[in-house]
């Protein structure tokens, strides 16, 4: 993710997760944890906290294959474990990338 901004447009959020804007709007309606601000024009403005919550939603739906209802249930039951799992997966991907690059250099 690039340098952290105060607010992200919906198009920027969609691009970060390679999903359609309509998916972000749908997730906003379905998940209580996602509450973007709206400007006077009604444009959604996502905070860094919203982006983190989008990452959780994306992880559950796209990476883990949960249904929307299953993801909602998982978040209600144990959001902390889900966040920890996302962080672990992210670290493992970073380590794998480092090792792949290291092997190329050998």
N, CA, C and O atoms as a printed pandas DataFrame, in Angstrom:
     atom_number atom_name residue_name chain_id  residue_number  x_coord  y_coord  z_coord
0              1         N          UNK        A               1    0.855   -1.174    0.000
1              2        CA          UNK        A               1    0.000    0.000    0.000
2              3         C          UNK        A               1    0.903    1.241    0.000
3              4         O          UNK        A               1    1.913    1.281    0.703
4              5         N          UNK        A               2    0.530    2.248   -0.794
5              6        CA          UNK        A               2    1.349    3.462   -0.818
6              7         C          UNK        A               2    1.278    4.207    0.516
7              8         O          UNK        A               2    0.644    3.747    1.465
8              9         N          UNK        A               3    1.935    5.356    0.570
9             10        CA          UNK        A               3    1.906    6.136    1.804
10            11         C          UNK        A               3    0.468    6.355    2.238
11            12         O          UNK        A               3   -0.425    6.553    1.415
12            13         N          UNK        A               4    0.264    6.316    3.538
13            14        CA          UNK        A               4   -1.090    6.384    4.066
14            15         C          UNK        A               4   -1.660    7.790    3.957
15            16         O          UNK        A               4   -1.012    8.770    4.326
16            17         N          UNK        A               5   -2.882    7.871    3.445
17            18        CA          UNK        A               5   -3.592    9.133    3.297
18            19         C          UNK        A               5   -4.659    9.210    4.383
19            20         O          UNK        A               5   -4.949    8.213    5.045
20            21         N          UNK        A               6   -5.235   10.381    4.565
21            22        CA          UNK        A               6   -6.340   10.529    5.515
22            23         C          UNK        A               6   -7.611    9.898    4.974
23            24         O          UNK        A               6   -8.375    9.286    5.720
24            25         N          UNK        A               7   -7.837   10.051    3.666
25            26        CA          UNK        A               7   -9.031    9.508    3.035
26            27         C          UNK        A               7   -8.688    8.949    1.663
27            28         O          UNK        A               7   -7.811    9.462    0.968
28            29         N          UNK        A               8   -9.390    7.894    1.288
29            30        CA          UNK        A               8   -9.243    7.286   -0.026
30            31         C          UNK        A               8  -10.591    7.307   -0.729
31            32         O          UNK        A               8  -11.624    7.071   -0.103
32            33         N          UNK        A               9  -10.584    7.588   -2.027
33            34        CA          UNK        A               9  -11.803    7.524   -2.822
34            35         C          UNK        A               9  -12.190    6.060   -3.004
35            36         O          UNK        A               9  -11.359    5.165   -2.851
36            37         N          UNK        A              10  -13.446    5.827   -3.329
37            38        CA          UNK        A              10  -13.907    4.457   -3.536
38            39         C          UNK        A              10  -13.151    3.797   -4.689
39            40         O          UNK        A              10  -12.882    2.596   -4.649
40            41         N          UNK        A              11  -12.809    4.575   -5.712
41            42        CA          UNK        A              11  -12.062    4.011   -6.839
42            43         C          UNK        A              11  -10.670    3.551   -6.399
43            44         O          UNK        A              11  -10.163    2.538   -6.882
44            45         N          UNK        A              12  -10.060    4.301   -5.483
45            46        CA          UNK        A              12   -8.745    3.901   -4.964
46            47         C          UNK        A              12   -8.862    2.631   -4.131
47            48         O          UNK        A              12   -8.018    1.739   -4.222
48            49         N          UNK        A              13   -9.908    2.555   -3.321
49            50        CA          UNK        A              13  -10.117    1.357   -2.496
50            51         C          UNK        A              13  -10.355    0.138   -3.384
51            52         O          UNK        A              13   -9.805   -0.934   -3.131
52            53         N          UNK        A              14  -11.168    0.301   -4.416
53            54        CA          UNK        A              14  -11.445   -0.803   -5.332
54            55         C          UNK        A              14  -10.165   -1.263   -6.031
55            56         O          UNK        A              14   -9.936   -2.460   -6.206
56            57         N          UNK        A              15   -9.344   -0.301   -6.424
57            58        CA          UNK        A              15   -8.089   -0.628   -7.101
58            59         C          UNK        A              15   -7.127   -1.388   -6.179
59            60         O          UNK        A              15   -6.443   -2.311   -6.619
60            61         N          UNK        A              16   -7.078   -0.995   -4.898
61            62        CA          UNK        A              16   -6.190   -1.665   -3.939
62            63         C          UNK        A              16   -6.473   -3.155   -3.853
63            64         O          UNK        A              16   -5.564   -3.966   -3.675
64            65         N          UNK        A              17   -7.759   -3.508   -3.982
65            66        CA          UNK        A              17   -8.152   -4.907   -3.812
66            67         C          UNK        A              17   -8.537   -5.584   -5.122
67            68         O          UNK        A              17   -9.014   -6.719   -5.126
68            69         N          UNK        A              18   -8.328   -4.882   -6.236
69            70        CA          UNK        A              18   -8.649   -5.403   -7.567
70            71         C          UNK        A              18  -10.080   -5.921   -7.644
71            72         O          UNK        A              18  -10.334   -7.020   -8.136
72            73         N          UNK        A              19  -11.010   -5.104   -7.145
73            74        CA          UNK        A              19  -12.430   -5.436   -7.222
74            75         C          UNK        A              19  -13.169   -4.252   -7.848
75            76         O          UNK        A              19  -12.631   -3.148   -7.943
76            77         N          UNK        A              20  -14.389   -4.497   -8.266
77            78        CA          UNK        A              20  -15.217   -3.423   -8.826
78            79         C          UNK        A              20  -15.704   -2.501   -7.720
79            80         O          UNK        A              20  -15.826   -2.906   -6.564
80            81         N          UNK        A              21  -15.978   -1.268   -8.084
81            82        CA          UNK        A              21  -16.534   -0.294   -7.149
82            83         C          UNK        A              21  -17.842   -0.821   -6.572
83            84         O          UNK        A              21  -18.142   -0.614   -5.396
84            85         N          UNK        A              22  -18.622   -1.507   -7.418
85            86        CA          UNK        A              22  -19.903   -2.051   -6.948
86            87         C          UNK        A              22  -19.703   -3.065   -5.824
87            88         O          UNK        A              22  -20.553   -3.178   -4.941
88            89         N          UNK        A              23  -18.607   -3.792   -5.843
89            90        CA          UNK        A              23  -18.318   -4.746   -4.760
90            91         C          UNK        A              23  -18.087   -3.997   -3.450
91            92         O          UNK        A              23  -18.564   -4.420   -2.397
92            93         N          UNK        A              24  -17.362   -2.894   -3.517
93            94        CA          UNK        A              24  -17.107   -2.095   -2.310
94            95         C          UNK        A              24  -18.426   -1.553   -1.764
95            96         O          UNK        A              24  -18.669   -1.587   -0.558
96            97         N          UNK        A              25  -19.269   -1.057   -2.657
97            98        CA          UNK        A              25  -20.581   -0.544   -2.213
98            99         C          UNK        A              25  -21.402   -1.654   -1.565
99           100         O          UNK        A              25  -22.041   -1.438   -0.535
100          101         N          UNK        A              26  -21.385   -2.831   -2.162
101          102        CA          UNK        A              26  -22.116   -3.972   -1.620
102          103         C          UNK        A              26  -21.590   -4.338   -0.235
103          104         O          UNK        A              26  -22.364   -4.551    0.698
104          105         N          UNK        A              27  -20.273   -4.409   -0.113
105          106        CA          UNK        A              27  -19.677   -4.745    1.185
106          107         C          UNK        A              27  -20.043   -3.718    2.236
107          108         O          UNK        A              27  -20.270   -4.067    3.395
108          109         N          UNK        A              28  -20.103   -2.450    1.842
109          110        CA          UNK        A              28  -20.478   -1.386    2.773
110          111         C          UNK        A              28  -21.881   -1.640    3.340
111          112         O          UNK        A              28  -22.123   -1.436    4.530
112          113         N          UNK        A              29  -22.794   -2.085    2.484
113          114        CA          UNK        A              29  -24.167   -2.367    2.930
114          115         C          UNK        A              29  -24.227   -3.605    3.828
115          116         O          UNK        A              29  -25.028   -3.665    4.760
116          117         N          UNK        A              30  -23.387   -4.578    3.544
117          118        CA          UNK        A              30  -23.463   -5.867    4.229
118          119         C          UNK        A              30  -22.684   -5.937    5.544
119          120         O          UNK        A              30  -23.068   -6.676    6.450
120          121         N          UNK        A              31  -21.605   -5.182    5.654
121          122        CA          UNK        A              31  -20.718   -5.313    6.821
122          123         C          UNK        A              31  -20.756   -4.054    7.681
123          124         O          UNK        A              31  -20.443   -2.957    7.219
124          125         N          UNK        A              32  -21.142   -4.234    8.926
125          126        CA          UNK        A              32  -21.250   -3.124    9.876
126          127         C          UNK        A              32  -19.917   -2.431   10.139
127          128         O          UNK        A              32  -19.883   -1.237   10.438
128          129         N          UNK        A              33  -18.829   -3.171   10.030
129          130        CA          UNK        A              33  -17.513   -2.597   10.353
130          131         C          UNK        A              33  -17.046   -1.590    9.306
131          132         O          UNK        A              33  -16.074   -0.869    9.533
132          133         N          UNK        A              34  -17.719   -1.535    8.180
133          134        CA          UNK        A              34  -17.326   -0.638    7.101
134          135         C          UNK        A              34  -18.248    0.580    7.093
135          136         O          UNK        A              34  -19.421    0.490    6.732
136          137         N          UNK        A              35  -17.685    1.724    7.500
137          138        CA          UNK        A              35  -18.479    2.950    7.604
138          139         C          UNK        A              35  -17.715    4.136    7.014
139          140         O          UNK        A              35  -17.201    4.973    7.756
140          141         N          UNK        A              36  -17.639    4.211    5.672
141          142        CA          UNK        A              36  -16.921    5.348    5.088
142          143         C          UNK        A              36  -17.674    6.663    5.320
143          144         O          UNK        A              36  -18.900    6.689    5.432
144          145         N          UNK        A              37  -16.914    7.728    5.387
145          146        CA          UNK        A              37  -17.504    9.060    5.488
146          147         C          UNK        A              37  -18.030    9.431    4.106
147          148         O          UNK        A              37  -17.623    8.841    3.105
148          149         N          UNK        A              38  -18.925   10.400    4.052
149          150        CA          UNK        A              38  -19.390   10.908    2.761
150          151         C          UNK        A              38  -19.240   12.417    2.756
151          152         O          UNK        A              38  -19.549   13.090    3.739
152          153         N          UNK        A              39  -18.757   12.941    1.628
153          154        CA          UNK        A              39  -18.622   14.401    1.519
154          155         C          UNK        A              39  -19.968   15.009    1.118
155          156         O          UNK        A              39  -20.969   14.300    1.014
156          157         N          UNK        A              40  -19.985   16.301    0.899
157          158        CA          UNK        A              40  -21.237   16.997    0.573
158          159         C          UNK        A              40  -21.881   16.473   -0.709
159          160         O          UNK        A              40  -23.102   16.510   -0.854
160          161         N          UNK        A              41  -21.065   15.990   -1.628
161          162        CA          UNK        A              41  -21.580   15.433   -2.873
162          163         C          UNK        A              41  -22.089   14.001   -2.696
163          164         O          UNK        A              41  -22.736   13.454   -3.589
164          165         N          UNK        A              42  -21.797   13.399   -1.548
165          166        CA          UNK        A              42  -22.202   12.016   -1.310
166          167         C          UNK        A              42  -21.148   10.998   -1.707
167          168         O          UNK        A              42  -21.399    9.794   -1.672
168          169         N          UNK        A              43  -19.963   11.479   -2.086
169          170        CA          UNK        A              43  -18.869   10.570   -2.435
170          171         C          UNK        A              43  -18.317    9.916   -1.173
171          172         O          UNK        A              43  -18.128   10.574   -0.150
172          173         N          UNK        A              44  -18.065    8.626   -1.259
173          174        CA          UNK        A              44  -17.515    7.902   -0.116
174          175         C          UNK        A              44  -16.037    8.232    0.057
175          176         O          UNK        A              44  -15.279    8.293   -0.911
176          177         N          UNK        A              45  -15.646    8.443    1.307
177          178        CA          UNK        A              45  -14.245    8.694    1.654
178          179         C          UNK        A              45  -13.851    7.672    2.715
179          180         O          UNK        A              45  -14.370    7.683    3.831
180          181         N          UNK        A              46  -12.935    6.800    2.351
181          182        CA          UNK        A              46  -12.514    5.712    3.224
182          183         C          UNK        A              46  -11.287    6.115    4.032
183          184         O          UNK        A              46  -10.296    6.593    3.482
184          185         N          UNK        A              47  -11.367    5.915    5.340
185          186        CA          UNK        A              47  -10.240    6.189    6.230
186          187         C          UNK        A              47   -9.287    4.991    6.201
187          188         O          UNK        A              47   -9.649    3.929    5.696
188          189         N          UNK        A              48   -8.079    5.151    6.735
189          190        CA          UNK        A              48   -7.180    3.995    6.844
190          191         C          UNK        A              48   -7.821    2.840    7.623
191          192         O          UNK        A              48   -7.580    1.675    7.310
192          193         N          UNK        A              49   -8.635    3.159    8.636
193          194        CA          UNK        A              49   -9.333    2.095    9.376
194          195         C          UNK        A              49  -10.311    1.350    8.460
195          196         O          UNK        A              49  -10.418    0.126    8.530
196          197         N          UNK        A              50  -11.019    2.088    7.605
197          198        CA          UNK        A              50  -11.919    1.455    6.641
198          199         C          UNK        A              50  -11.138    0.538    5.697
199          200         O          UNK        A              50  -11.597   -0.554    5.362
200          201         N          UNK        A              51   -9.962    0.990    5.276
201          202        CA          UNK        A              51   -9.130    0.184    4.375
202          203         C          UNK        A              51   -8.718   -1.116    5.073
203          204         O          UNK        A              51   -8.725   -2.183    4.459
204          205         N          UNK        A              52   -8.360   -1.022    6.359
205          206        CA          UNK        A              52   -8.012   -2.239    7.111
206          207         C          UNK        A              52   -9.203   -3.177    7.204
207          208         O          UNK        A              52   -9.053   -4.393    7.089
208          209         N          UNK        A              53  -10.389   -2.611    7.412
209          210        CA          UNK        A              53  -11.595   -3.434    7.468
210          211         C          UNK        A              53  -11.913   -4.037    6.099
211          212         O          UNK        A              53  -12.373   -5.176    6.016
212          213         N          UNK        A              54  -11.672   -3.282    5.033
213          214        CA          UNK        A              54  -11.841   -3.837    3.690
214          215         C          UNK        A              54  -10.888   -5.006    3.471
215          216         O          UNK        A              54  -11.244   -6.002    2.842
216          217         N          UNK        A              55   -9.681   -4.874    3.994
217          218        CA          UNK        A              55   -8.696   -5.950    3.860
218          219         C          UNK        A              55   -9.196   -7.220    4.550
219          220         O          UNK        A              55   -9.026   -8.322    4.028
220          221         N          UNK        A              56   -9.807   -7.063    5.713
221          222        CA          UNK        A              56  -10.370   -8.205    6.435
222          223         C          UNK        A              56  -11.500   -8.841    5.623
223          224         O          UNK        A              56  -11.552  -10.059    5.455
224          225         N          UNK        A              57  -12.398   -7.998    5.127
225          226        CA          UNK        A              57  -13.530   -8.491    4.331
226          227         C          UNK        A              57  -13.024   -9.194    3.081
227          228         O          UNK        A              57  -13.484  -10.288    2.752
228          229         N          UNK        A              58  -12.080   -8.573    2.383
229          230        CA          UNK        A              58  -11.500   -9.160    1.175
230          231         C          UNK        A              58  -10.873  -10.518    1.484
231          232         O          UNK        A              58  -11.077  -11.489    0.754
232          233         N          UNK        A              59  -10.116  -10.573    2.562
233          234        CA          UNK        A              59   -9.448  -11.818    2.953
234          235         C          UNK        A              59  -10.466  -12.938    3.157
235          236         O          UNK        A              59  -10.295  -14.046    2.649
236          237         N          UNK        A              60  -11.518  -12.637    3.901
237          238        CA          UNK        A              60  -12.519  -13.667    4.184
238          239         C          UNK        A              60  -13.268  -14.096    2.923
239          240         O          UNK        A              60  -13.476  -15.288    2.699
240          241         N          UNK        A              61  -13.670  -13.131    2.105
241          242        CA          UNK        A              61  -14.485  -13.455    0.937
242          243         C          UNK        A              61  -13.672  -14.011   -0.228
243          244         O          UNK        A              61  -14.045  -15.021   -0.825
244          245         N          UNK        A              62  -12.582  -13.365   -0.544
245          246        CA          UNK        A              62  -11.843  -13.708   -1.765
246          247         C          UNK        A              62  -10.711  -14.711   -1.533
247          248         O          UNK        A              62  -10.479  -15.592   -2.361
248          249         N          UNK        A              63  -10.015  -14.578   -0.417
249          250        CA          UNK        A              63   -8.873  -15.467   -0.173
250          251         C          UNK        A              63   -9.281  -16.745    0.560
251          252         O          UNK        A              63   -8.750  -17.822    0.288
252          253         N          UNK        A              64  -10.212  -16.618    1.475
253          254        CA          UNK        A              64  -10.638  -17.794    2.248
254          255         C          UNK        A              64  -11.903  -18.446    1.688
255          256         O          UNK        A              64  -12.226  -19.576    2.053
256          257         N          UNK        A              65  -12.620  -17.749    0.809
257          258        CA          UNK        A              65  -13.783  -18.331    0.154
258          259         C          UNK        A              65  -15.061  -18.365    0.986
259          260         O          UNK        A              65  -15.961  -19.155    0.704
260          261         N          UNK        A              66  -15.146  -17.522    2.000
261          262        CA          UNK        A              66  -16.352  -17.452    2.817
262          263         C          UNK        A              66  -17.494  -16.847    2.005
263          264         O          UNK        A              66  -17.267  -16.061    1.085
264          265         N          UNK        A              67  -18.724  -17.222    2.357
265          266        CA          UNK        A              67  -19.888  -16.517    1.834
266          267         C          UNK        A              67  -20.005  -15.223    2.638
267          268         O          UNK        A              67  -19.337  -15.066    3.660
268          269         N          UNK        A              68  -20.845  -14.301    2.184
269          270        CA          UNK        A              68  -21.050  -13.048    2.929
270          271         C          UNK        A              68  -21.562  -13.371    4.332
271          272         O          UNK        A              68  -21.077  -12.811    5.315
272          273         N          UNK        A              69  -22.530  -14.263    4.424
273          274        CA          UNK        A              69  -23.081  -14.626    5.741
274          275         C          UNK        A              69  -22.023  -15.288    6.613
275          276         O          UNK        A              69  -21.939  -15.017    7.811
276          277         N          UNK        A              70  -21.216  -16.156    6.010
277          278        CA          UNK        A              70  -20.143  -16.816    6.754
278          279         C          UNK        A              70  -19.107  -15.829    7.257
279          280         O          UNK        A              70  -18.607  -15.953    8.375
280          281         N          UNK        A              71  -18.786  -14.839    6.415
281          282        CA          UNK        A              71  -17.814  -13.817    6.809
282          283         C          UNK        A              71  -18.364  -12.963    7.943
283          284         O          UNK        A              71  -17.639  -12.628    8.880
284          285         N          UNK        A              72  -19.641  -12.611    7.860
285          286        CA          UNK        A              72  -20.261  -11.830    8.945
286          287         C          UNK        A              72  -20.191  -12.594   10.259
287          288         O          UNK        A              72  -19.857  -12.032   11.302
288          289         N          UNK        A              73  -20.507  -13.867   10.197
289          290        CA          UNK        A              73  -20.483  -14.709   11.398
290          291         C          UNK        A              73  -19.064  -14.804   11.969
291          292         O          UNK        A              73  -18.865  -14.704   13.179
292          293         N          UNK        A              74  -18.103  -14.995   11.100
293          294        CA          UNK        A              74  -16.696  -15.091   11.519
294          295         C          UNK        A              74  -16.248  -13.801   12.207
295          296         O          UNK        A              74  -15.551  -13.845   13.220
296          297         N          UNK        A              75  -16.650  -12.649   11.654
297          298        CA          UNK        A              75  -16.277  -11.367   12.249
298          299         C          UNK        A              75  -16.931  -11.174   13.609
299          300         O          UNK        A              75  -16.310  -10.632   14.524
300          301         N          UNK        A              76  -18.167  -11.609   13.749
301          302        CA          UNK        A              76  -18.846  -11.484   15.043
302          303         C          UNK        A              76  -18.227  -12.412   16.076
303          304         O          UNK        A              76  -18.076  -12.041   17.240
304          305         N          UNK        A              77  -17.869  -13.621   15.649
305          306        CA          UNK        A              77  -17.321  -14.611   16.579
306          307         C          UNK        A              77  -15.918  -14.244   17.033
307          308         O          UNK        A              77  -15.616  -14.275   18.226
308          309         N          UNK        A              78  -15.062  -13.898   16.081
309          310        CA          UNK        A              78  -13.671  -13.675   16.473
310          311         C          UNK        A              78  -12.906  -12.842   15.449
311          312         O          UNK        A              78  -12.140  -13.373   14.645
312          313         N          UNK        A              79  -13.121  -11.547   15.491
313          314        CA          UNK        A              79  -12.442  -10.628   14.570
314          315         C          UNK        A              79  -10.935  -10.615   14.818
315          316         O          UNK        A              79  -10.153  -10.526   13.871
316          317         N          UNK        A              80  -10.523  -10.702   16.078
317          318        CA          UNK        A              80   -9.096  -10.635   16.421
318          319         C          UNK        A              80   -8.313  -11.767   15.774
319          320         O          UNK        A              80   -7.237  -11.536   15.222
320          321         N          UNK        A              81   -8.837  -12.988   15.833
321          322        CA          UNK        A              81   -8.151  -14.118   15.202
322          323         C          UNK        A              81   -8.030  -13.914   13.692
323          324         O          UNK        A              81   -7.005  -14.235   13.092
324          325         N          UNK        A              82   -9.073  -13.385   13.099
325          326        CA          UNK        A              82   -9.055  -13.136   11.654
326          327         C          UNK        A              82   -7.968  -12.131   11.310
327          328         O          UNK        A              82   -7.215  -12.335   10.358
328          329         N          UNK        A              83   -7.876  -11.051   12.071
329          330        CA          UNK        A              83   -6.843  -10.032   11.846
330          331         C          UNK        A              83   -5.455  -10.642   12.008
331          332         O          UNK        A              83   -4.566  -10.387   11.196
332          333         N          UNK        A              84   -5.266  -11.448   13.053
333          334        CA          UNK        A              84   -3.972  -12.099   13.277
334          335         C          UNK        A              84   -3.615  -13.014   12.119
335          336         O          UNK        A              84   -2.461  -13.049   11.692
336          337         N          UNK        A              85   -4.595  -13.760   11.602
337          338        CA          UNK        A              85   -4.337  -14.655   10.469
338          339         C          UNK        A              85   -3.927  -13.873    9.233
339          340         O          UNK        A              85   -3.025  -14.285    8.504
340          341         N          UNK        A              86   -4.583  -12.751    8.997
341          342        CA          UNK        A              86   -4.235  -11.916    7.840
342          343         C          UNK        A              86   -2.796  -11.430    7.968
343          344         O          UNK        A              86   -2.044  -11.449    6.993
344          345         N          UNK        A              87   -2.414  -10.996    9.159
345          346        CA          UNK        A              87   -1.046  -10.507    9.379
346          347         C          UNK        A              87   -0.026  -11.623    9.190
347          348         O          UNK        A              87    1.040  -11.401    8.616
348          349         N          UNK        A              88   -0.345  -12.808    9.665
349          350        CA          UNK        A              88    0.568  -13.947    9.507
350          351         C          UNK        A              88    0.731  -14.285    8.028
351          352         O          UNK        A              88    1.852  -14.477    7.557
352          353         N          UNK        A              89   -0.376  -14.358    7.295
353          354        CA          UNK        A              89   -0.317  -14.657    5.862
354          355         C          UNK        A              89    0.498  -13.599    5.133
355          356         O          UNK        A              89    1.296  -13.928    4.255
356          357         N          UNK        A              90    0.307  -12.341    5.487
357          358        CA          UNK        A              90    1.048  -11.256    4.855
358          359         C          UNK        A              90    2.549  -11.402    5.108
359          360         O          UNK        A              90    3.357  -11.240    4.194
360          361         N          UNK        A              91    2.914  -11.705    6.345
361          362        CA          UNK        A              91    4.333  -11.890    6.678
362          363         C          UNK        A              91    4.918  -13.088    5.933
363          364         O          UNK        A              91    6.046  -13.029    5.444
364          365         N          UNK        A              92    4.158  -14.163    5.848
365          366        CA          UNK        A              92    4.637  -15.344    5.130
366          367         C          UNK        A              92    4.838  -15.050    3.645
367          368         O          UNK        A              92    5.799  -15.528    3.042
368          369         N          UNK        A              93    3.933  -14.263    3.053
369          370        CA          UNK        A              93    4.096  -13.870    1.642
370          371         C          UNK        A              93    5.352  -13.029    1.459
371          372         O          UNK        A              93    6.075  -13.190    0.475
372          373         N          UNK        A              94    5.613  -12.123    2.414
373          374        CA          UNK        A              94    6.822  -11.299    2.348
374          375         C          UNK        A              94    8.071  -12.168    2.436
375          376         O          UNK        A              94    9.023  -11.970    1.681
376          377         N          UNK        A              95    8.069  -13.124    3.351
377          378        CA          UNK        A              95    9.220  -14.023    3.524
378          379         C          UNK        A              95    9.426  -14.854    2.267
379          380         O          UNK        A              95   10.553  -15.028    1.803
380          381         N          UNK        A              96    8.321  -15.368    1.717
381          382        CA          UNK        A              96    8.426  -16.162    0.492
382          383         C          UNK        A              96    9.020  -15.323   -0.636
383          384         O          UNK        A              96    9.898  -15.788   -1.362
384          385         N          UNK        A              97    8.545  -14.091   -0.782
385          386        CA          UNK        A              97    9.076  -13.207   -1.819
386          387         C          UNK        A              97   10.561  -12.962   -1.635
387          388         O          UNK        A              97   11.322  -12.965   -2.602
388          389         N          UNK        A              98   10.973  -12.749   -0.389
389          390        CA          UNK        A              98   12.389  -12.550   -0.084
390          391         C          UNK        A              98   13.203  -13.782   -0.467
391          392         O          UNK        A              98   14.263  -13.667   -1.083
392          393         N          UNK        A              99   12.703  -14.960   -0.099
393          394        CA          UNK        A              99   13.425  -16.201   -0.393
394          395         C          UNK        A              99   13.497  -16.485   -1.891
395          396         O          UNK        A              99   14.523  -16.951   -2.384
396          397         N          UNK        A             100   12.422  -16.209   -2.613
397          398        CA          UNK        A             100   12.424  -16.399   -4.068
398          399         C          UNK        A             100   13.459  -15.483   -4.709
399          400         O          UNK        A             100   14.207  -15.913   -5.587
400          401         N          UNK        A             101   13.510  -14.225   -4.279
401          402        CA          UNK        A             101   14.504  -13.286   -4.811
402          403         C          UNK        A             101   15.913  -13.721   -4.454
403          404         O          UNK        A             101   16.828  -13.618   -5.271
404          405         N          UNK        A             102   16.087  -14.206   -3.239
405          406        CA          UNK        A             102   17.397  -14.677   -2.799
406          407         C          UNK        A             102   17.871  -15.848   -3.660
407          408         O          UNK        A             102   19.033  -15.911   -4.062
408          409         N          UNK        A             103   16.944  -16.778   -3.936
409          410        CA          UNK        A             103   17.294  -17.939   -4.758
410          411         C          UNK        A             103   17.689  -17.510   -6.163
411          412         O          UNK        A             103   18.604  -18.092   -6.747
412          413         N          UNK        A             104   17.020  -16.505   -6.718
413          414        CA          UNK        A             104   17.349  -16.008   -8.054
414          415         C          UNK        A             104   18.753  -15.437   -8.117
415          416         O          UNK        A             104   19.432  -15.523   -9.141
416          417         N          UNK        A             105   19.185  -14.838   -6.979
417          418        CA          UNK        A             105   20.491  -14.199   -6.943
418          419         C          UNK        A             105   21.635  -15.201   -6.748
419          420         O          UNK        A             105   22.797  -14.868   -6.979
420          421         N          UNK        A             106   21.312  -16.409   -6.331
421          422        CA          UNK        A             106   22.348  -17.420   -6.087
422          423         C          UNK        A             106   22.838  -18.065   -7.351
423          424         O          UNK        A             106   23.708  -18.933   -7.304
